[in-house]
Amino acid sequence: MGFGGISPWSLLIILVIILLLFGTKRLRNMGGDLGGAFKSFKKSMKDEEETVAAAKQEAEKVTHEVADDVGHVIDAEVKQKDTTQS
């Protein structure tokens, strides 16, 4: 038994039929196109991961800057203007 109940001989016959229908040149071109699609997909995934990492790093930088400002006390005095006149 092969894949899903298909014998190895049946798979070989299917492969020969596909080669006869499409030819080796067209199959090679389709393989190259498929490989190019995989390359561009992997590149876009890598670019996306780099973008997310950069955004995360920038968010951490801003968070640390805000955290540095927390805890500072500003001492001030409020005076009221005297409006009562005799």
Buried (B, 14 or more C-beta within 10 A) or exposed (E): EEEEEEEEEEEEEEEEEEEEEEEEEEEEEEEEEEEEEEEEEEEEEEEEEEEEEEEEEEEEEEEEEEEEEEEEEEEEEEEEEEEEEE
